[in-house]
Amino acid sequence: MNNPKIILYVLFVISLTINLTWIIFLLVKPETMSLGEEYDVRVINNFRDNSSLPLVIWCTSPQGDLGGRALQEGDDFGWTAKIDIWSLRTEYTCTMKWNLKRKRFEAFKGSRDSDRCGSTKKCSWSVREDGFYFSSDEVYWTKDFSWL
């Protein structure tokens, strides 16, 4: 291995392998394309009449607890989600409780939401009696899932 040409060739192959690995990683993990970007996440209590029974929400992030609140009609709970280069886990999970119903869901997931939150980078959830609705503009809502 004293031949300088062989040493250069080995270094070239190692360098090429590292670069190709990063390219493949970026293609397989689309959320890494927007590392460091921030998204506004908001969960809104849109029940019609639950003045006597609040919607209880408790959320966690990759860094730890975001805390919780009891939301009355029209109240919201929000935070900024960040796709971090050091922690590729981008799941922000919330547990919702209303009356006898309980639901745990991913309020923000980088691989799912980095595109659908749009150029505004707003990811809003409207929680209603019949389920959970998503919107990137808080005008048009799409039902993502039910309580069950």
N, C-alpha and C positions, 0 to 999 in steps of 0.2 A: 504494500500500500504506500510505497514511497514515491510512486509515479504521480507527479502533479496533475496530469490529465485525468487520472482515475479519481483523485481527490476532488477535483473540480466537477467531474461528472456526478459523483455521489452527492455533493452539495447541491448541484442543480436538481437532481431527482428529489432530494428531500424538500427543497424549496417548492418545487412544482407540486409535490404531494400535499404540502401544507396549504398552498393556495387553492388547489382543487377541492380539498376538504372544506375550506371556508365557503367556496362557491356552492357546493352541494348542500351544506348546512343552511345557507341562506335560502336556497330554493325549496328545501324541505320544510323549513320553519318560517312561513311567511310573516309572522308577527315580528321577526327580527329585522325586517326591512324598515321598520319604523321605530327602532330603538331610541329611547329617550323622549319620544313624543308623549304628550299628556292628553288625557281625555276627561271631560267632565261627565261624571256619572250621577244620575239623580233618580231616586225612587220616590214616587208621589202616591199618597193615599187618595185614590179617586172613588172611594165608596160613596154611595148616594146618601146613606143615612146611618152613620155609625157613631153618632155623637156620644153615645153612652159607652161604646166599646172601641177603644183605639186599636189601630194596627201597630203591633209591636215588631220592630225590626232590629236585628243585630248583625253587623257585618264584620268580616275579617279580610285582611289583605295579605300579600306575601310577607309584608314586614310585621304583621301582627294585627291586633284588634283595632277596628275603626270605631268601635263603640256601638251603642244602640239608643233607640228612642221609642217613645210611644207617640205615634202620629195620629192626630185628629184629622177630620176631613180637610183635604186641601193641603195639609202639611207635607213637607218633603224632607228627605235625608240625602245629602249629597257629599261627594268628595272628588278629588282628582286622582285618576288612575294613571300610572306611569309605566310604560314598558321600559324596564331597566336593563341595561347591558349586563349587569352583574347578576341579576336574578331573572332568568327567562320565564319563571313562573309568573304569569300575569292574571291569575284567577282571583277575582274579588267575589267572595261568596257571602250571601245574606240568608239569614233564616227569618222567615216571616211568620207571625202568629196572629190569628184573628179568630175570636170565638173558639170553636173546637178545631179549627183548621190550622195546619202547620205546613210550611213549605220551605225547603232549602233550595236555592238556585244560584247560578253563577251570574251575578249582576254585571260583571265585566270579565271577558276572556279575550286576551289579545288576538289569538288566532281566529276567533269568531267575529270580534267586534271592531278590529282596527279598520276594516273596510266598510262595514255597514253603519258605523257611526258617522261616516261621510266626512266631507271637508270641514264641517263645523266642529268635528270631534266631540259631539254631544251624544251621549248614550242615556236615554231616559226610559224609565219604566213606570207605567201606570198600573197600579194594583187595584183591581176591581173585584166585585163579588164573584164574577165568573172566571177570573184568571188574571194573567200577567201580560201586558201589552208593551211592545217596544216601539220607540220612535227616535229618529235622529234629529227631528225638527220640532217635536211636540205639537205638530199639526196633524200629521198622518200617523195613525197607530196601527200596529199589526199584532194580533194575538199570537204569542209565542207558546204559551202553555196554560193549562188549567191548574187549579189548586190540587187536584188529585194526582 
